[in-house]
């Protein structure tokens, strides 16, 4: 499962989810057996050529139309900001579907 997040830093420990407009980096997480098996930071979303299963955003009012047009699943992290917390919330199905 590949999860894409807009973040403010390129350090896996300190990076926080931010709005799409404020993203300094995009991190693509490969989740395998409930853990992050790989993480790759990109300075631009255009650099990413890998398959993306889910995009997690900070707020459902984000500019998400490009993701919707690509047919990507979009989830909202209502309170989670750090990558580890977002992955845990994803695994426990605590992230909100954009339609809810």
Backbone as CSV, one residue per row, in Angstrom:
resi,resn,N_x,N_y,N_z,CA_x,CA_y,CA_z,C_x,C_y,C_z
1,UNK,0.848,-1.165,0.000,0.000,0.000,0.000,0.898,1.234,0.000
2,UNK,0.715,2.114,-0.950,1.491,3.349,-1.032,0.611,4.535,-0.635
3,UNK,1.084,5.278,0.345,0.348,6.427,0.869,1.170,7.683,0.625
4,UNK,0.535,8.696,0.070,1.197,9.959,-0.238,0.715,11.050,0.722
5,UNK,1.677,11.814,1.268,1.365,12.889,2.217,2.106,14.171,1.841
6,UNK,1.443,15.318,1.916,2.159,16.592,1.801,2.715,16.939,3.183
7,UNK,4.010,17.202,3.281,4.629,17.451,4.584,5.522,18.687,4.555
8,UNK,5.933,19.103,5.756,6.719,20.333,5.900,8.223,20.112,6.051
9,UNK,8.674,18.857,6.098,10.084,18.564,6.351,10.430,17.233,5.687
10,UNK,11.696,16.997,5.455,12.124,15.743,4.831,12.689,14.742,5.836
11,UNK,12.448,14.973,7.109,12.866,14.034,8.155,11.651,13.228,8.596
12,UNK,11.732,11.918,8.486,10.591,11.046,8.784,10.077,11.224,10.208
13,UNK,10.964,11.549,11.134,10.577,11.695,12.541,9.896,13.032,12.839
14,UNK,10.342,14.091,12.189,9.817,15.416,12.542,8.853,15.997,11.513
15,UNK,8.729,15.377,10.353,7.832,15.898,9.315,6.393,15.854,9.791
16,UNK,5.678,16.933,9.482,4.265,17.019,9.852,3.422,17.234,8.596
17,UNK,2.240,16.654,8.635,1.273,16.853,7.566,0.943,18.337,7.474
18,UNK,0.903,18.865,6.273,0.554,20.269,6.083,-0.406,20.373,4.905
19,UNK,-0.881,21.557,4.660,-1.788,21.740,3.530,-1.025,21.517,2.226
20,UNK,-1.741,21.185,1.192,-1.125,20.951,-0.110,-0.380,22.194,-0.577
21,UNK,-0.978,23.366,-0.374,-0.347,24.617,-0.811,0.939,24.929,-0.054
22,UNK,1.056,24.464,1.189,2.228,24.744,2.017,3.272,23.624,1.994
23,UNK,3.017,22.576,1.227,3.909,21.407,1.225,5.310,21.774,0.745
24,UNK,6.288,21.482,1.558,7.686,21.630,1.176,8.185,20.348,0.509
25,UNK,7.575,19.227,0.910,7.928,17.911,0.394,6.669,17.067,0.286
26,UNK,6.768,16.028,-0.493,5.759,14.975,-0.551,6.479,13.696,-0.141
27,UNK,5.869,12.949,0.765,6.476,11.689,1.166,5.569,10.547,0.711
28,UNK,6.190,9.566,0.082,5.485,8.374,-0.355,5.904,7.235,0.565
29,UNK,4.934,6.715,1.276,5.183,5.651,2.244,4.717,4.319,1.683
30,UNK,5.545,3.323,1.788,5.171,1.963,1.418,4.864,1.227,2.719
31,UNK,3.602,0.866,2.894,3.171,0.184,4.111,3.054,-1.304,3.810
32,UNK,3.782,-2.096,4.563,3.787,-3.538,4.372,3.642,-4.198,5.734
33,UNK,2.643,-5.041,5.872,2.374,-5.758,7.119,2.275,-4.811,8.307
34,UNK,1.612,-3.685,8.091,1.332,-2.758,9.186,2.474,-1.841,9.582
35,UNK,3.539,-1.824,8.791,4.694,-0.983,9.114,5.186,-0.270,7.867
36,UNK,5.878,0.846,8.085,6.491,1.557,6.972,7.710,0.757,6.523
37,UNK,7.636,0.209,5.315,8.774,-0.571,4.818,9.729,0.309,4.008
38,UNK,9.206,1.429,3.492,10.049,2.337,2.726,9.393,3.715,2.726
39,UNK,10.219,4.748,2.722,9.707,6.114,2.601,10.613,6.882,1.648
40,UNK,10.000,7.639,0.788,10.756,8.424,-0.185,10.194,9.845,-0.204
41,UNK,11.068,10.827,-0.019,10.659,12.230,-0.030,10.930,12.828,-1.406
42,UNK,9.997,13.655,-1.847,10.103,14.356,-3.124,9.838,15.833,-2.888
43,UNK,10.520,16.690,-3.642,10.293,18.121,-3.502,9.074,18.581,-4.295
44,UNK,8.654,17.786,-5.241,7.495,18.117,-6.060,6.688,16.855,-6.319
45,UNK,5.402,17.008,-6.357,4.550,15.860,-6.652,4.806,15.342,-8.071
46,UNK,5.236,16.214,-8.954,5.502,15.836,-10.342,6.659,14.843,-10.475
47,UNK,7.515,14.758,-9.466,8.655,13.835,-9.490,8.242,12.384,-9.251
48,UNK,7.058,12.176,-8.745,6.628,10.843,-8.312,6.099,10.052,-9.500
49,UNK,6.722,8.906,-9.736,6.261,8.038,-10.818,5.718,6.709,-10.282
50,UNK,5.896,6.462,-8.998,5.412,5.222,-8.394,3.889,5.250,-8.265
51,UNK,3.322,4.076,-8.135,1.890,3.925,-7.940,1.498,4.512,-6.576
52,UNK,0.382,5.214,-6.532,-0.145,5.788,-5.291,-1.516,5.182,-5.058
53,UNK,-1.734,4.618,-3.864,-3.034,4.045,-3.524,-3.926,5.060,-2.828
54,UNK,-3.330,5.820,-1.898,-4.099,6.727,-1.056,-3.331,8.027,-0.863
55,UNK,-4.061,9.136,-0.882,-3.498,10.437,-0.538,-4.157,10.866,0.765
56,UNK,-3.347,11.293,1.724,-3.877,11.788,2.993,-3.658,13.295,3.033
57,UNK,-4.737,14.030,3.307,-4.660,15.485,3.379,-5.076,15.953,4.765
58,UNK,-4.769,17.206,5.036,-5.012,17.792,6.349,-6.474,18.189,6.543
59,UNK,-7.116,18.586,5.458,-8.457,19.152,5.547,-9.225,18.811,4.276
60,UNK,-10.490,18.550,4.394,-11.251,18.191,3.197,-11.504,19.385,2.279
61,UNK,-11.123,20.574,2.705,-11.263,21.767,1.867,-10.024,22.007,1.003
62,UNK,-9.086,21.083,1.052,-7.870,21.178,0.243,-8.230,21.087,-1.247
63,UNK,-7.296,21.492,-2.076,-7.465,21.397,-3.530,-7.161,19.955,-3.945
64,UNK,-8.177,19.100,-3.890,-7.990,17.662,-4.107,-8.450,17.179,-5.479
65,UNK,-8.988,18.084,-6.296,-9.524,17.660,-7.590,-8.524,16.899,-8.456
66,UNK,-7.270,17.298,-8.510,-6.335,16.510,-9.338,-6.245,15.045,-8.897
67,UNK,-6.311,14.812,-7.598,-6.250,13.440,-7.094,-7.518,12.679,-7.453
68,UNK,-8.652,13.359,-7.334,-9.933,12.733,-7.669,-9.978,12.374,-9.153
69,UNK,-9.451,13.252,-10.001,-9.430,12.981,-11.441,-8.559,11.774,-11.774
70,UNK,-7.539,11.533,-10.947,-6.668,10.373,-11.155,-7.275,9.099,-10.567
71,UNK,-8.403,9.233,-9.882,-9.065,8.072,-9.294,-8.428,7.584,-8.013
72,UNK,-7.681,8.455,-7.335,-7.013,8.067,-6.096,-7.963,8.186,-4.907
73,UNK,-7.803,7.299,-3.954,-8.547,7.402,-2.706,-7.961,8.569,-1.909
74,UNK,-8.829,9.346,-1.282,-8.385,10.506,-0.512,-8.952,10.399,0.895
75,UNK,-8.057,10.484,1.870,-8.452,10.435,3.272,-8.015,11.713,3.965
76,UNK,-8.740,12.072,5.027,-8.427,13.262,5.809,-7.942,12.821,7.185
77,UNK,-6.827,13.407,7.626,-6.318,13.181,8.977,-6.797,14.371,9.814
78,UNK,-7.905,14.217,10.535,-8.502,15.358,11.228,-7.655,15.931,12.358
79,UNK,-6.915,15.085,13.054,-6.107,15.574,14.174,-4.663,15.111,14.118
80,UNK,-4.386,14.078,13.358,-3.036,13.526,13.282,-2.162,14.421,12.413
81,UNK,-0.938,14.646,12.854,-0.021,15.483,12.076,1.297,14.787,11.768
82,UNK,1.814,13.989,12.679,3.089,13.311,12.453,2.868,12.019,11.658
83,UNK,3.854,11.667,10.853,3.739,10.517,9.961,3.375,9.244,10.721
84,UNK,4.053,8.984,11.799,3.779,7.771,12.580,2.324,7.723,13.048
85,UNK,1.802,8.867,13.501,0.407,8.931,13.962,-0.573,8.717,12.807
86,UNK,-0.242,9.249,11.645,-1.113,9.094,10.481,-1.146,7.639,10.024
87,UNK,0.009,6.983,9.997,0.062,5.569,9.613,-0.735,4.733,10.599
88,UNK,-0.574,4.989,11.874,-1.337,4.251,12.884,-2.839,4.478,12.702
89,UNK,-3.241,5.715,12.480,-4.656,6.028,12.267,-5.174,5.344,11.000
90,UNK,-4.345,5.284,9.978,-4.731,4.592,8.742,-4.969,3.110,9.018
91,UNK,-4.049,2.496,9.711,-4.168,1.065,9.994,-5.395,0.737,10.840
92,UNK,-5.759,1.647,11.739,-6.921,1.431,12.599,-8.189,2.060,12.033
93,UNK,-8.124,2.478,10.757,-9.268,3.047,10.048,-9.871,4.254,10.762
94,UNK,-8.984,5.113,11.284,-9.426,6.310,11.994,-9.350,7.572,11.139
95,UNK,-8.880,7.435,9.904,-8.862,8.576,8.997,-10.229,8.670,8.328
96,UNK,-10.617,9.883,7.978,-11.943,10.097,7.413,-11.907,10.045,5.896
97,UNK,-12.889,9.376,5.332,-13.049,9.385,3.887,-13.480,10.785,3.482
98,UNK,-13.031,11.266,2.379,-13.310,12.633,1.951,-14.809,12.877,1.792
99,UNK,-15.585,11.848,1.575,-17.027,11.994,1.383,-17.805,11.984,2.678
100,UNK,-17.141,11.727,3.811,-17.891,11.657,5.076,-17.903,12.973,5.805
